[in-house]
Amino acid sequence: MAEFDIAHSFTAHWEGGLTNHPADPGLITKYGVSLRWLRSLGHDVGDIDGDGDIDADDIRALTFNQAKNLFKARFWDAYELDVLPQIVATCHYDCTVNVGPKQATLLTQRACNSIIGPYGVRLKEDGLFGNNTRGFLAMHSTTTLILVMMDQREAFYNRLAVQRQELKVFLHGWLNRCTALRRFLGVAG
């Protein structure tokens, strides 16, 4: 059974504090919570300062614990990652926080499909983290799977930096994060 606090300890370190990079499509961000994502959660959740709108002031008012609780509810509990082995839950969770749930799930599903061989049951690569994806991860949590998940993630970042040149400025940091996650998970080569 995976523990959220172990996974989040890694992710929180890499998400850091307040940033407002002009190339970040998420806009102003604090503790990994971007203004774009906060707005998508609606006023009941996103109006942190209680003034009736969701803007940069809400990001500035966000506390570390509020961010942590949002991630736990939206990216850990919602996907029942606690039922998975720690290594795979941490790997998937960190990816989800960094690239969003749909893209993270697509990368995870591709990694799963690449290790099952020609006669295994393939996961539908739909970006939906359901029982089939969760079940596969629970049964196949191996170093090989984690390495392939990380390879998928690095390839995604490299493609993204080519397709969207304005994001190339983040590539070095993304790849450093992957290297650090491999070490954290004990699968560094």
N, C-alpha and C positions, 0 to 999 in steps of 0.2 A: 504494500500500500504506500503510495507516494504522499509526501508531505509538501503542502504548498509553501511553507516558510523556507524549506531548503531550496526549492526551485526559484522562489522570488528573491532570495538572497543574491543569487547570481544576476538575475534580470535587473533588479533595482540598482546594482552597482553600475551596470552598463547604461541604464536609462538616465541616471544622474539627476541634476536639478533643472533649473529654468534655462531653456534655450529658445532662441528666436532667429533661426537661420533663414535667410531669404529664399533659399532653394528648397526648404522643407515644405512639401505639399500639405503637411498636417498643420502648418502654421505654428504659432507659439506653442511650446510644449513644456510641461513640468512633470518630472518623475515618470516620463513615458506617456503621459496623458496629453494628447494633442487637442488643440481647439476644435479641429475638424471632427475628431472622434467624440469629444465632449458634447458638441452640438448634436451629433447623431443620436445621443442618448435621451434627448428631450429635456424640457424644462424641469421636470420633477427631479431629475438626477443632475443635470448639467448646470443649473443655476446655483453655483457654489456660494456666491456672495449674496444671494437672495434679492437681487435688485430688478428681477423681471426679464433679464436677457442673459444670453450666454456669449461672453466676449473674453478678450484677453485678461480682463480683471478677474474673471472666474478661474482662469489658469493660474494667475498669480496668487489667488487666495487658496488654492488647493493645497492641502497638507499631504505629507508623505503617507500617512495612514489612510486618508481618503482615496488616494491613488491606488494604494495596495488593496484596499477593499473593493474598489471598482474592478481591478484586474482579477481578484479572486472570484468575484461573482460572475463576471462576464467571460473570462478566459480559462478559469480552472473549474469552478463548480458547474458551470453550464455544460461543460464537456466531460464531466465526471472523471477528471484526470487522476483523482486520488485512488481509483481502482487499478491504475497501471503501475508497473514497476517504476521506481524513482527515476532511473536513468532516461527512460523514454518519455515520461511525463515532463521532466525538466526540459528535455530537448524540444519537445513539441510546444510547451508553454512559452519558452523564450522566443521561439520563432513566431508564435501567435502574437505576442506583444509587439514584436518588431515589424512584422509585415501584415498583420491582420489575420483573422480566423480563416477566411476562405482560402487565401493564398497559402497560409501555413498548412492547412489540411490538404490542399492539392499537392504540395511538396512532400508531405508525409505519405499520402496515398501513392505517389509515383515511386517513392523509396520502397514502400512495401511491395509494390508490384514488380520492382526490379530484382527482388531477392527471392521470389517464390518459385521460380523455375517455370518451365513451359506447361506443366500439367497441374499446377496449383490453381486454386480459385483466386481470380483477380478481383481486386477492389474496383468499384466504379470510381473513376477519377472525376468527382463532381464538386469537390470542395466542401462537402457536407460531412461533418464529424459525427457519424452515427454509430450504431451498434456494431456494424461490420468492421469499420475502421478501428474502433476501440477494441473489439475482440481480437483483431489481427495483432494489434500492438501488445495486448496482454499476453498473447501466446508466443510472439516472436521477438521479444525484447532481448536482443543480442547486441554484442559489440558491432557485428556486421551491419545490422539494421541502423544503429546510431551513426556509423560512419557513412552509410549511404544517405541517411537523412541530412547529415551535414554537407555531404557533397552536393546534394540537390539544392540546398540552401545557398551554398557558395556559387553554384552555377546560375541560380536565379539572380543573385546580386550582380554578377558579371554581366548577364544579359540586360538587366535593368539599367546598368550604367552605360551600356552601348545604346540601348533604345531611347533612353531619356538622358541626354548629355548633361542636363542641369543637375542630375543626381550623382554624377560621377564623383563629385566632391565628397560624398559619403562612403564610397567604395572601400577605401583603406580602413575606415573604422568598422564597417560591417564585417570585413574579412578578419580583422583583429578580434572582433567579438566572437566569430566562429572558432578561431584558434583558441581563445580563452575558454570557450564552452567545451571544446574537446578536452582540454586539460581538466576543467572542473568535473567533467563526467568520467574522467580516467581513461579516455580513448585516444589521447594524443599520440600521433605516430612519430 
